């Protein structure tokens, strides 16, 4: 191997090592992602794969700090798009070259997939697929991707991109995903081409202003001509309303791992063999006179770097903050393990709206509340933690009447049940027509779960309303406990997402990818497991108590089920749902939980 080949090989190995380390969750470096995903995620991807067709476009996100930062800085909801070629494969335009990938992997829920279908004639679709397959083996134009990203960042920061338009060569042998798909669609589909020209007149598409297409261009095109691109409804577990965004704190563990690997000299870039070869490559490069465009581009990178490091935020400060957080977490863990937690009371909704005079009143709820307050006061010295879970709803909610309408524009009355057949036939439709496919997927999945059909409830526990508050006598007892114990009461809000029901305090009926509050509350479960006993009470035993305890039992050690205690005289069912409460208590007794009245319970 000659020196030039050795240098090229080393530089390629260097780039590959760096990319793999910085973005381990990318499609290129996470080949066994599908096999390593949970079974329910695999099943969801397989179900979604049956709904897509050749020619569909799948937009997705990639987890990790680098990709999240890129989406945020460029104001793009997604970071990649692929083309479905057949029932098994997609066209992936990515590093280092264009290749085929298995369809199901791209539909895993963690990638937050959104499937769009471009309206094409049959012969246009066949031409599009043939041309797409011809891209296999073409190089990925990484330099163009970074140049486009720089322009998008500057555009977002300053409103304009003070750099020349990128040239677009339709005969190129190197592509990025967005350019390749838009060029293929424009060349193969007459309506898409006409829509593109119409959008050029009415909005600023990046493909015309910057010379290269962004993923946001597809959304802009849809806004100008909605009928050219339509969304394909996926099962509710895969359905992405809005891609979730993580705060910077979520990436602290990733930063810590990065710093630790550098400290341990395990990062491939710092390996002596590769590092020495990098120095050799650098020394062999001939001096070069920079053009004005290249100087401007470098200046742009410097501007972006200064933007990221504004207000004195340095790498050192980020690492110090991360260490502080980890130390605090360690101290908290120590206190929980050795601080003498013995008994924890878990109170489901003791909110005003479930009591007489409230919008979803239970006639016996005040009697339950009196017994709960008395129980807290009697056992205050032995209760080491109080947890209140609060229904916390928006008025605009999938289980509230104003979300829906019939053919006359009227909303359903409380306690109306809406089935998937009702949605499919148009008996009830969402007032927002964009949600039609979602609510059909939602109601279908809800019925398939075997629990219940969608029920419309009276508007209750609206965030900020008087009905959202804890009933006064229970709140007073809790405040006395916190004064005596010098411990805070833990309040857990649930149900604020408007697009799923959330009976259980531990997770919503369906965990929506864009909203972490709908996912399993593992932190609360871990806290409850530290207690010697968990005492459950509150409203309503037919719904919130019912599904909270069922979810808790599913993750609770079987040998400790007797430590889960239900106070049978401190909880009542919603009127009309008495049998649900009875069935719940019967099931829990059979599973070995402790069922007892508050006056007979002793610590």
PyMOL commands that set and color helices and strands:
alter all, ss='L'
color gray80, all
select helices_A, chain A and resi 3-22+33-36+39-49+65-74+103-106+109-111+122-133+142-158+177-188+190-202+206-209+216-224+226-228+248-263+268-270+272-284+292-308+310-312+315-338+352-354+365-378+401-403+420-425+433-448+466-468+472-485+516-518+522-529+544-555+558-563+578-591
alter helices_A, ss='H'
color red, helices_A
select strands_A, chain A and resi 57-60+80-84+89-92+99-102+114-118+139-140+174-175+229-232+343-347+385-391+404-405+417-418+429-430+454-455+490-494+533-537+564-567+594-596
alter strands_A, ss='S'
color yellow, strands_A
deselect
rebuild
show_as cartoon
